């Protein structure tokens, strides 16, 4: 500034105009980014709420039905969340060792407030899916910048596997939403945010891990950042994180210890999950090549499709350029830490994960991050994200290819109502059942309790499930099956129903394998329904 008043005033006005201009540009930039995020959330809503009222008859029917039954029993029998109970093991109680029932409990509350609808659980899961989209966007922005955040969130919004799981009555959407939210809050705290973020992050990650054990993978990110603080000699901050982490682990360990106790000490003596490396042994895993072929087939033909796998490969192949700021370099490693921890989990639980494919959901945060990065690289043809008309055109083409070759066909495949005949059997049993009747049902996919669920009664799947028995396969002979029926009749079974397309996991059809069982029922029970799809008997008392 000079000593001439007029010149000072002119320079002041120029500086003020420049400052105002910069503020306006910054405000417009923030508004644009906010608009993009809202647009991505809208896309996620469209795909997750499409056919939201579909009955629980899709490819995940078996697992969805068990979750839905627990919601029913919370609302109808007991609100004690520590005693999750299914309805396919007889008159009950059918307590099972399972994850902390967040999704089913919220759904039970909706039943209490608005009445029963089978699709309420899908709505709860979809809302959690939207939380994941938002949290993933904010986490990626801290790790790799805002353009990568947009790309990663859009990739997650359009990823077929994420859409399917986020719109299914499963605990996995709550797990991923809560751990992603918790990791984002913790990263904000680590980068200099408010001290209140640490307990909030701990609570969110803990609830996520309680919702499903794979959520513990997210703890690897927190552990990594804690180690970074230790290396920086920030002992006070690291100690605080360590203590909160111990509290979190203690809560998670206490609940799962209770779940194991519940499953081991109450009928039907069932603990969810099997096929881990400590169950089958390392040699079994090596012999099966860690189930890589199954995981690859699931990825290509069901969960992601070739376009998303190509984007993932590109994003992994070309990492972001190292930042000059050491703190930012540490944050940029978070997607790799998450992916590495999820891979370790897979190596230990490949049998369970490939058998129950929704367990892949813990991978979807890093997969979306790297897929988004791959899309950004292909759109810009440069490590730097630059907005140009040609870039926008290439981005539109990438999204169109992903939609046409992955999202739309694969989601359509996963949502096929493959268990619809089982639902029809359940509704027929509901029509025929008297108050207090117990049902026995064999669905198209043997072991799926869908018919028991839609009968709105309690009963058994057939062959009877629970414990360590494999009830997805028919027993070897008619004599054993008839003995099982007699035992169920002694326990109060009133109705027996089977779909005429019932097939077990060994590809044996009920009406071909168990001809003797049908002859036995014709002689000892009263046939009520014999249609093209269903056969129903009333079991007579001896």
Secondary structure, 3 states (H helix, E strand, C coil): CCCCHHHHHHHHHHHHHHHHHHHHHHHHHHHHHHHHHHHHHHHHHHHHHCCCCCCCCCCCHHHHHHHHHHHHHHHHCCCCCCCCECCCEECCCCECECCCCHHHHHHHHHHHHHCCCCCHHHHHHHHHHHHHHHHHHHHHHHHHCHHHHHHHHHHHHHCHHHHHHHCCCCCHHHHHHHHHHHHHHHHHHHCCCCCHHHHHHHHHHHHHHHHCHHHHHHHHHHHHHHHHHHHCCCHHHHHHHHHHHHHHHHHHHHHHHHHHHHHHHCCCCCECCCCCHHHHCHHHHHHCHHHHHHHHHHHHHHHCHHHHHHHHHHHHHCCCCCCCCHHHHHHHCHHHHHHHHHHHHHHHHHHHHHHCHHHHHHHHHHHHHHHHHHHHHHHHCCCCCCCCHHHHHHHHHHHHHHHHHHHHHHHHHHCCCCCHHHHHHHHHHHHHCCCCCEEEEECCECCCCHHHHHCCCEEEECCCCCCCCCCCCCCCCHHHHHHHHHHHHHCCEEEEEEECCCECCCCCEHHHHCHHHHHHHHHHEEEEEECCCEEEEEECCC
